[in-house]
Amino acid sequence: LSVFNLTSISTRFPISVNHVAGENILDLVQQLYSKRVRNEQILCFVGSVQEVHENCALIKSITKGAIIAHPLVQSQSAIDQEKLIEQGTLFFSTTVAETSLTFPCLKYVIDTGVINMPVYNIELERTELKEIIAAESTTKQRLGRLGRTQPGEFYALYNYAPGEQRKYPVPQICQSELVNIDFMLRKSRLRTNMLDFQEYFPNKPEQPYITDAIKQLQLLG
């Protein structure tokens, strides 16, 4: 956060940014929960859906039910998410809560600074779930959840060195297996393939990934 310009984020109310690298997220949640007033809400960004549910269960267990957290994940309907936000105080979420949801009383955001993404390993020829550093644009989106209805506090559980964060996330097509895309192009009315069509992609995958997709299809016959 110290690397890029926070003043470019326009909010109605001021936001304080706190670097607490190494802090345990559940300890911090309990600290913030104890000092919140009225209906102030806490939103925590974690790396995966599994972590969302694990943290919701853990905070309930640790506090013997005194603190209840709600999961916000992509598989939920918009109506269910809105109901949880209207009634709840503490939330754990992945990227789904970065832009699409509105929190009426959001006071605190805790950001782990990581995202779990499926990434195709071309050497092993398989897709693996990898924990990657969130891009600057992602951090700004999370920070921008605050300051809309009241002053806010942002807690970053990291302190990345200059250049350690990408400016924008890597497009999914650039880190995915491309066999299905190549197959669909061949079966489409265009009767083309990834190799010939690559110049039309907004985000062009690296050549080895395209070559790998063609090779995999050839092996499949």
FIVO-863149 format. One record per residue: residue in one letter; z, x, y of N, C-alpha, C in turn. Coordinates in steps of 0.05 Angstrom, whole numbers. Last residue first. Layout:
BEGIN
A;Z;X;Y;Z;X;Y;Z;X;Y $
...
***
This chain:
BEGIN
G;-610;-131;-744;-636;-140;-753;-647;-162;-735 $
L;-566;-104;-731;-562;-131;-741;-588;-143;-751 $
L;-588;-59;-710;-573;-56;-735;-569;-84;-748 $
Q;-607;-80;-662;-626;-69;-682;-613;-67;-710 $
L;-560;-91;-637;-577;-113;-644;-598;-104;-665 $
Q;-540;-39;-628;-525;-58;-645;-542;-81;-654 $
K;-579;-19;-593;-575;-7;-620;-561;-26;-639 $
I;-571;-50;-548;-597;-51;-562;-594;-40;-590 $
A;-518;-34;-536;-524;-62;-542;-550;-65;-557 $
D;-526;21;-524;-509;13;-546;-515;-16;-555 $
T;-557;18;-478;-568;30;-502;-553;22;-527 $
I;-518;-4;-444;-543;-19;-449;-556;-9;-475 $
Y;-481;36;-444;-473;10;-453;-497;-7;-460 $
P;-509;80;-421;-500;82;-449;-491;54;-461 $
Q;-519;61;-367;-540;63;-387;-530;65;-416 $
E;-472;15;-340;-481;42;-344;-500;43;-368 $
P;-493;-47;-309;-477;-32;-328;-488;-4;-331 $
K;-497;-67;-242;-512;-55;-264;-494;-40;-283 $
N;-489;-125;-212;-473;-101;-219;-485;-89;-244 $
P;-533;-159;-209;-519;-151;-184;-502;-126;-188 $
F;-591;-145;-246;-563;-150;-247;-550;-141;-220 $
Y;-643;-128;-244;-637;-153;-232;-607;-160;-232 $
E;-648;-82;-274;-651;-79;-244;-644;-105;-230 $
Q;-646;-98;-328;-622;-87;-315;-624;-85;-285 $
F;-687;-116;-359;-676;-135;-339;-655;-123;-322 $
D;-701;-77;-395;-721;-85;-375;-710;-102;-353 $
L;-653;-73;-423;-665;-49;-413;-685;-56;-390 $
M;-641;-124;-442;-623;-112;-422;-637;-88;-408 $
N;-704;-161;-446;-680;-148;-457;-664;-135;-435 $
T;-743;-222;-453;-738;-195;-443;-713;-184;-456 $
R;-761;-276;-450;-768;-258;-473;-766;-228;-464 $
L;-753;-318;-417;-763;-293;-405;-772;-273;-426 $
R;-730;-357;-445;-759;-360;-439;-771;-335;-427 $
S;-686;-322;-491;-692;-339;-468;-722;-340;-464 $
K;-675;-285;-529;-681;-312;-538;-689;-331;-515 $
R;-665;-239;-499;-687;-239;-518;-695;-267;-527 $
L;-619;-256;-472;-643;-249;-457;-668;-249;-475 $
M;-583;-261;-515;-591;-285;-499;-617;-280;-483 $
F;-578;-207;-530;-589;-227;-549;-599;-251;-534 $
D;-554;-185;-485;-581;-175;-493;-594;-196;-512 $
I;-505;-212;-487;-523;-216;-464;-551;-207;-471 $
N;-484;-194;-536;-490;-223;-532;-509;-228;-509 $
V;-479;-138;-526;-496;-148;-547;-504;-177;-543 $
L;-445;-113;-491;-468;-127;-480;-487;-139;-501 $
E;-376;-107;-479;-398;-105;-499;-421;-123;-490 $
S;-357;-87;-412;-357;-106;-435;-379;-98;-455 $
Q;-356;-66;-363;-337;-55;-382;-335;-73;-407 $
C;-391;-91;-330;-393;-62;-331;-373;-49;-350 $
I;-378;-143;-328;-402;-136;-343;-404;-106;-347 $
Q;-334;-143;-293;-329;-147;-322;-354;-138;-338 $
P;-331;-93;-243;-342;-118;-253;-340;-120;-283 $
V;-269;-65;-225;-295;-59;-239;-305;-86;-249 $
P;-242;-86;-161;-242;-84;-190;-269;-77;-202 $
Y;-243;-41;-104;-248;-67;-116;-248;-64;-147 $
K;-220;10;-94;-221;-10;-72;-225;-38;-83 $
R;-173;36;-141;-200;30;-133;-200;10;-110 $
Q;-118;78;-131;-127;51;-134;-157;50;-126 $
E;-114;132;-118;-108;124;-146;-117;95;-151 $
G;-121;145;-65;-144;146;-83;-139;137;-111 $
P;-54;167;-58;-80;161;-45;-103;165;-64 $
A;-11;141;-111;-21;163;-93;-47;155;-80 $
Y;30;83;-113;7;98;-121;-1;119;-100 $
N;83;61;-130;77;76;-106;54;94;-111 $
Y;112;0;-154;96;23;-157;93;37;-130 $
L;126;-54;-147;140;-38;-167;125;-12;-174 $
A;133;-81;-85;114;-66;-102;129;-49;-121 $
Y;148;-140;-55;160;-118;-70;140;-106;-89 $
F;148;-172;6;131;-163;-16;144;-139;-29 $
E;171;-229;39;178;-202;30;162;-195;5 $
G;155;-269;98;156;-263;69;164;-234;64 $
P;165;-325;142;164;-296;137;168;-290;107 $
Q;126;-384;123;150;-372;133;147;-341;129 $
T;76;-400;107;95;-422;116;121;-410;128 $
R;50;-352;99;35;-376;107;53;-398;118 $
G;71;-305;79;67;-307;108;52;-332;117 $
L;36;-289;17;59;-292;34;51;-297;63 $
R;-11;-279;-6;2;-304;-14;25;-311;5 $
G;-26;-228;7;-35;-250;25;-25;-277;16 $
L;-11;-197;-36;5;-196;-11;-1;-220;7 $
R;-53;-211;-69;-26;-218;-77;-8;-217;-52 $
Q;-96;-190;-41;-96;-218;-47;-67;-227;-54 $
K;-82;-136;-40;-84;-150;-15;-83;-181;-19 $
T;-87;-124;-95;-61;-121;-81;-61;-137;-55 $
T;-143;-131;-100;-124;-148;-115;-97;-147;-102 $
S;-162;-90;-68;-169;-118;-61;-150;-137;-75 $
E;-144;-45;-97;-133;-51;-70;-138;-80;-62 $
A;-135;-62;-167;-150;-52;-144;-136;-59;-118 $
A;-85;-43;-214;-97;-63;-198;-112;-51;-174 $
I;-95;0;-269;-83;-3;-242;-99;-24;-226 $
I;-93;-29;-335;-106;-14;-313;-92;-19;-287 $
E;-86;-30;-402;-71;-34;-378;-83;-16;-356 $
K;-133;-59;-447;-123;-36;-433;-108;-44;-408 $
L;-154;-80;-508;-139;-89;-485;-126;-65;-472 $
E;-220;-64;-531;-191;-60;-531;-179;-71;-506 $
T;-276;-74;-572;-263;-81;-547;-232;-78;-550 $
R;-314;-22;-603;-297;-45;-605;-284;-49;-577 $
E;-337;30;-614;-352;5;-616;-335;-19;-621 $
L;-315;78;-603;-304;64;-626;-319;38;-632 $
E;-347;89;-558;-345;108;-580;-335;95;-605 $
I;-340;47;-523;-367;51;-534;-366;71;-558 $
N;-297;-2;-516;-297;27;-522;-322;33;-537 $
Y;-291;-50;-467;-306;-42;-490;-306;-11;-493 $
V;-231;-81;-449;-251;-61;-442;-264;-51;-467 $
P;-194;-132;-422;-209;-124;-445;-231;-105;-437 $
M;-136;-114;-383;-164;-122;-384;-177;-115;-411 $
N;-79;-125;-348;-89;-119;-375;-117;-131;-377 $
I;-59;-94;-288;-73;-116;-300;-82;-107;-328 $
V;-7;-76;-241;-24;-71;-264;-37;-97;-274 $
G;31;-86;-202;9;-68;-196;-9;-61;-219 $
T;74;-120;-202;76;-97;-220;53;-77;-216 $
D;103;-150;-147;77;-142;-159;81;-117;-176 $
I;134;-206;-122;138;-181;-136;112;-174;-151 $
V;145;-241;-63;125;-235;-84;133;-208;-95 $
Y;183;-293;-32;182;-267;-44;159;-264;-64 $
K;172;-344;-11;187;-325;5;183;-296;-5 $
L;139;-404;-10;139;-377;-21;151;-357;-2 $
C;135;-460;-7;160;-447;3;162;-418;-7 $
P;86;-479;-27;97;-490;-2;120;-474;10 $
F;32;-447;-52;61;-448;-55;74;-456;-29 $
T;-29;-460;-83;-14;-461;-58;16;-464;-64 $
L;-78;-422;-119;-55;-439;-118;-41;-438;-92 $
S;-120;-384;-119;-126;-412;-124;-103;-432;-121 $
T;-105;-330;-113;-120;-344;-92;-121;-374;-95 $
E;-69;-311;-152;-76;-295;-129;-89;-310;-106 $
A;-56;-336;-199;-41;-344;-175;-48;-328;-150 $
V;-87;-311;-238;-93;-339;-231;-79;-348;-205 $
T;-71;-261;-254;-89;-263;-231;-94;-291;-222 $
T;-9;-284;-276;-28;-262;-276;-46;-266;-251 $
S;62;-298;-265;33;-305;-267;17;-279;-270 $
F;122;-333;-260;109;-309;-269;79;-316;-274 $
F;167;-361;-211;142;-362;-227;133;-334;-235 $
L;218;-403;-188;211;-376;-198;186;-379;-216 $
T;221;-457;-174;230;-437;-155;219;-409;-162 $
G;186;-521;-182;199;-496;-190;205;-478;-167 $
Q;160;-567;-165;187;-570;-175;202;-543;-178 $
E;109;-551;-147;125;-570;-131;154;-571;-139 $
I;93;-519;-189;98;-507;-163;114;-525;-145 $
L;87;-556;-230;106;-535;-233;113;-523;-206 $
K;45;-588;-209;71;-600;-214;93;-578;-217 $
E;3;-551;-207;14;-562;-182;41;-574;-186 $
Q;-5;-542;-262;3;-520;-244;16;-530;-218 $
D;-23;-593;-278;2;-582;-289;13;-559;-271 $
I;-71;-595;-248;-49;-615;-244;-23;-605;-254 $
A;-101;-555;-270;-93;-553;-242;-70;-572;-236 $
S;-78;-536;-336;-94;-552;-318;-84;-549;-290 $
Q;-73;-470;-364;-61;-495;-355;-81;-510;-337 $
S;-99;-422;-374;-103;-444;-393;-91;-470;-385 $
Q;-81;-386;-335;-107;-399;-332;-112;-422;-351 $
V;-12;-396;-316;-33;-382;-330;-59;-399;-330 $
L;51;-390;-299;26;-400;-287;3;-384;-299 $
P;115;-408;-324;91;-392;-326;68;-406;-312 $
H;178;-407;-290;155;-423;-299;130;-405;-302 $
A;247;-395;-303;221;-386;-293;199;-403;-305 $
I;313;-408;-287;290;-417;-303;264;-409;-289 $
I;377;-385;-291;352;-382;-277;329;-390;-296 $
A;415;-401;-328;421;-405;-299;396;-402;-282 $
G;407;-388;-381;396;-413;-371;401;-419;-341 $
K;430;-338;-386;441;-361;-401;432;-388;-389 $
T;404;-296;-365;422;-311;-346;434;-336;-360 $
I;375;-278;-409;393;-260;-395;414;-275;-378 $
S;342;-324;-421;362;-314;-440;383;-297;-426 $
K;311;-328;-375;327;-351;-384;349;-342;-402 $
I;286;-280;-376;303;-286;-353;321;-310;-360 $
L;257;-283;-425;278;-263;-421;297;-271;-399 $
A;218;-323;-417;238;-326;-438;262;-308;-433 $
C;189;-301;-376;201;-327;-372;223;-332;-392 $
N;172;-254;-400;190;-252;-378;204;-279;-372 $
E;137;-275;-440;160;-259;-447;181;-258;-425 $
H;97;-301;-409;115;-317;-426;140;-301;-435 $
V;75;-256;-382;84;-280;-368;105;-295;-384 $
E;59;-223;-424;82;-214;-407;93;-238;-391 $
Q;16;-254;-442;39;-248;-460;63;-240;-444 $
V;-18;-250;-399;-7;-276;-406;17;-273;-424 $
S;-6;-189;-362;-19;-205;-382;-5;-232;-386 $
G;21;-162;-318;-5;-153;-328;-20;-172;-347 $
V;48;-202;-264;50;-184;-286;22;-180;-298 $
F;77;-223;-205;51;-217;-217;55;-195;-239 $
C;120;-274;-185;118;-247;-198;91;-244;-211 $
L;148;-308;-132;125;-306;-149;122;-277;-159 $
I;198;-352;-111;192;-325;-119;168;-325;-138 $
Q;216;-396;-55;204;-390;-82;198;-360;-85 $
E;267;-434;-25;250;-410;-25;241;-403;-53 $
N;296;-480;-12;276;-482;-33;258;-457;-35 $
R;356;-449;7;342;-475;5;321;-474;-18 $
V;350;-378;-2;362;-402;10;344;-426;8 $
R;364;-321;-42;346;-341;-32;362;-365;-21 $
K;398;-286;-67;399;-286;-38;380;-307;-26 $
S;389;-291;-121;417;-295;-111;418;-297;-81 $
Y;336;-277;-127;344;-305;-132;372;-311;-120 $
L;338;-223;-118;325;-240;-98;333;-269;-102 $
Q;366;-206;-164;375;-200;-137;364;-219;-116 $
Q;333;-225;-205;360;-236;-202;372;-230;-175 $
V;287;-194;-196;286;-224;-195;313;-235;-190 $
L;307;-143;-207;299;-150;-180;297;-181;-176 $
D;315;-148;-262;338;-142;-244;331;-150;-216 $
L;262;-156;-278;282;-178;-282;307;-173;-266 $
I;237;-108;-265;228;-132;-252;249;-155;-255 $
N;268;-48;-247;264;-68;-269;258;-95;-256 $
E;235;1;-209;255;-21;-210;248;-40;-233 $
G;193;36;-204;212;40;-226;233;19;-228 $
A;188;29;-134;177;40;-159;198;45;-179 $
V;189;-6;-89;212;-3;-107;202;7;-134 $
H;170;-15;-25;163;0;-49;188;5;-65 $
N;159;-73;12;180;-56;1;170;-42;-24 $
V;139;-102;72;130;-90;47;151;-70;37 $
S;145;-165;104;156;-138;100;147;-128;73 $
I;105;-204;146;111;-197;118;123;-169;118 $
P;105;-258;194;106;-230;186;114;-226;157 $
F;58;-315;191;85;-304;194;86;-275;184 $
R;4;-320;184;16;-334;206;44;-323;212 $
T;-38;-263;173;-19;-283;164;-5;-295;188 $
S;-89;-222;154;-81;-240;175;-62;-262;163 $
I;-96;-157;140;-88;-182;128;-76;-200;149 $
S;-101;-111;168;-126;-127;164;-120;-153;151 $
T;-55;-85;165;-59;-102;189;-84;-118;187 $
L;-55;-52;122;-44;-79;118;-49;-97;142 $
N;-100;-7;101;-90;-19;125;-81;-48;120 $
F;-79;38;47;-98;22;62;-84;4;83 $
V;-34;67;31;-60;80;33;-80;64;50 $
S;11;40;23;11;58;46;-16;70;51 $
L;0;16;-24;0;0;0;0;17;25 $
***
